[in-house]
Amino acid sequence: MCSILLHDIPRFAQLNVIASMQPYHAIDDGRFAEKLIGKERAKTTYAFNSMMHYNVNVAFGSDWPVAPATPLEGIYAAVTRRTLDDKNPNGWFPEQKITVAQALTAYTIDGAYASLRIK
């Protein structure tokens, strides 16, 4: 679980940082994150929408074997943010939801970009 400060997000873009994120964890960790790190820090945990708003390079992955390897579950998590316990039917911090198109881009184009950058 990684929480960042909102004012640091524009720096990710300025420094051309690639944010490697695993969206499935948002619907898993969202069940208990606030109890562990508090509501304020939890707000910027898995901040997909904020990152994309500032044009940060966001590359999605699965984090296998810790999380399911199927991209469809990750896309579902990024788009709905509906926690596994169903206690957040409108999404855990719904302001961080993204569109299906954005999630597909993060899994494909941005993932490919990230893999070329680390070779």
N, C-alpha and C positions, 0 to 999 in steps of 0.2 A: 504494500500500500504506500503510495507516494502522494503527499500533499505539497502543493506549491503555493506561494503567495500570488494573488492576482496581479499585483504590480510587477511581478517578475516575468509574466507570460510574454509581454512584448519583447523582452530581452532574448527569449528563445529565438524569435524571428530575426532580430537584429544580428545575433551571433550565428545564425543558420544552423541551430541545433536541431537534430532529428529527435523527436519525442517518440520513442518506441513504447507503445501502450497496448495493453491487453484488455479489451473492453469487457470480456466475460467477468473479470474481477469486480466490476462496478455492481453487477447484480448479485454477486456472491458477498463481497466485502461490505456492501451497502446494508447488510443485515446487522452488522455489529460495529462498523467503523466509528460512528458517532460516540459510542460508549468508550472506545479506546482512545480516540484522539480529540474528541469534542466536536461540536457542531460547526464551529467556524473553520477549523482545519479540514473537516470532512467536505465542506462546500467546494473545495478546490481539488478534491481527490477525483481522479479520472475526469478532468476538466476538458472533455473533448470539444465542446462548442466554443469555449473561451480560447482554446489553443487555435482552432481553425479560424475563429474570428480575426485573430492577429496574424494569420497566414504562417503559422508554425508548421513545419513539415512533420506531420503525424503519420507514423507507420504502425499499422495494427498487426498483431500476431496473436497466437493462441496461448503461449506459455505452457505448452504441453511438456510434461505430464501433469502439471499442477492443475490445469484447467482443460476443458474439452478442446480437442484439436480442430473441431469443425468451425469454419468461418461463419456459417449461418447463425450459430449460437452467439458468436461475437457481434455480428451485425444486429441481431435481435437485441442484445444487451446495449449496444451503443444507441440504437434508435428508441428503445422503450425505457431503458434504465429501470425496469420493473424487477424488484428484488426477488430472489428465489423463494422467500417466505411469503410473498404476495402482500406484504405490509405497505408497499409503495405502488399501488396500482397505476398511479399517474406518473411514476418514475421517481427514483431517488435523486433529488436535486434535478428536477425536470428541465431547468434552464440549461443544463449541460447535454441535453439530447441533441442528436444530429440526424440528418436525413439518411435514407438508404443510399442515395447517390454519394454522399460524403463518406459513409462507412465503406462502400465498395472501393472508392478511390483510395482510402487509407489502407485497405487490404491489398490493393493491386498496384496502381501507379506509384503511390507513395512508398509502399513496401519494396517495390523494385528499385526506386530511387535510393532508398536507404541501403539496400544490399550492394549497389554499385559504389556507394560512398565509403563503405567499410572494407572494401577489398584492398 
